[in-house]
Amino acid sequence: MESNHGGGIQQLLAAEHEAQQIVTAARNAKMTRLKQAKDEAETEIAEHRTSTEQGFQRKLEATSGDSGANVKRLEEETNAKIEQLKNEASRISKDVVEMLLKNVTTVNN
C-alpha cells in the first residue's frame, strides 16, 4: 500500500509541476500581450497626436493668412474713414466757426 501512496504522491507532484508550468506560460503570454497592447496604444497615440498637430497647423496657417488680410483691409478702411472725416471737417469747419461766433456774440434778453 505504501508503494501505491508513493506513486500517488509522485503523480500529484508531477501534476503540480505541470500546473505551475501552465500558469507560468499563461503569465508570460499575458505579459507579452500587455506589452504588445501598450506598444499598439503608443503607436495609435503618436499617430493621433501627429494628425491633430497637422490639423492644428493647417487651421493656424489658414487663419493667420486671413488675419493678415483682415488687418490690411481694416487698415485701409480706417485710413479711408480718417480721410473722409478730415474732408468733412474741412468742408464744414467754416460753417461751424460762423455758427459759434454768431451764438457767442448774440445776446438774448
C-alpha positions in Angstrom: 0.0 0.0 0.0 2.9 2.3 0.7 4.2 2.0 -2.9 0.7 2.9 -4.0 0.9 6.1 -1.9 4.4 6.9 -3.2 3.1 6.6 -6.7 0.2 8.9 -5.9 2.4 11.5 -4.4 4.7 11.4 -7.5 1.6 11.9 -9.7 0.5 14.8 -7.5 3.9 16.4 -7.7 4.1 15.9 -11.4 0.6 17.4 -11.8 1.5 20.3 -9.6 4.7 20.9 -11.7 2.7 20.7 -14.9 0.1 23.2 -13.5 2.9 25.5 -12.4 4.3 25.4 -16.0 0.8 26.1 -17.4 0.4 29.1 -15.0 3.9 30.4 -15.9 3.2 30.1 -19.6 -0.1 31.9 -19.2 1.6 34.7 -17.2 4.2 35.0 -19.9 1.6 35.1 -22.6 -0.4 37.7 -20.7 2.7 39.9 -20.2 3.6 39.6 -23.9 0.1 40.6 -24.9 0.1 43.5 -22.4 3.4 44.8 -23.8 2.0 44.4 -27.4 -1.2 46.2 -26.5 0.9 49.0 -24.8 3.0 49.3 -28.0 -0.1 49.4 -30.2 -1.6 52.1 -28.0 1.5 54.2 -28.1 1.6 53.9 -31.8 -2.1 55.0 -32.1 -1.5 57.9 -29.7 1.5 59.1 -31.7 -0.5 58.9 -35.0 -3.4 60.7 -33.4 -1.1 63.4 -32.0 0.6 63.8 -35.4 -2.7 64.1 -37.1 -4.1 66.5 -34.6 -1.0 68.7 -34.8 -1.1 68.7 -38.6 -4.8 69.8 -38.5 -4.0 72.5 -35.9 -1.1 73.8 -38.1 -3.4 73.9 -41.2 -6.0 75.8 -39.3 -3.4 78.1 -37.8 -1.9 78.8 -41.3 -5.4 79.4 -42.7 -6.4 81.8 -40.0 -3.1 83.5 -40.0 -3.4 84.3 -43.7 -6.9 85.5 -43.1 -5.9 87.7 -40.2 -3.1 89.3 -42.2 -5.6 90.1 -45.0 -8.1 91.3 -42.3 -5.5 93.6 -40.8 -4.7 95.1 -44.1 -8.4 95.5 -45.0 -9.1 97.1 -41.6 -6.1 99.5 -42.1 -7.4 100.5 -45.5 -10.9 101.0 -44.2 -9.6 103.0 -41.2 -7.4 105.2 -43.4 -10.4 105.8 -45.8 -12.6 106.7 -42.9 -10.0 109.1 -41.5 -9.7 110.9 -44.9 -13.5 111.1 -45.1 -13.7 112.7 -41.7 -10.9 115.1 -42.5 -12.6 116.2 -45.7 -15.9 116.5 -43.9 -14.3 118.6 -41.1 -12.6 120.9 -43.7 -15.8 121.3 -45.5 -18.0 122.3 -42.5 -15.4 124.0 -40.3 -16.1 127.4 -41.8 -19.8 127.0 -41.1 -19.2 125.7 -37.5 -16.9 128.7 -36.8 -19.5 131.2 -38.1 -22.3 129.5 -36.1 -20.2 129.6 -32.9 -19.3 133.3 -33.4 -22.9 134.1 -34.1 -24.1 132.3 -30.9 -21.3 133.8 -28.8 -21.8 137.3 -30.0 -25.6 137.4 -29.9 -27.2 138.4 -26.7 -30.7 137.3 -26.0 -32.9 139.2 -23.5 
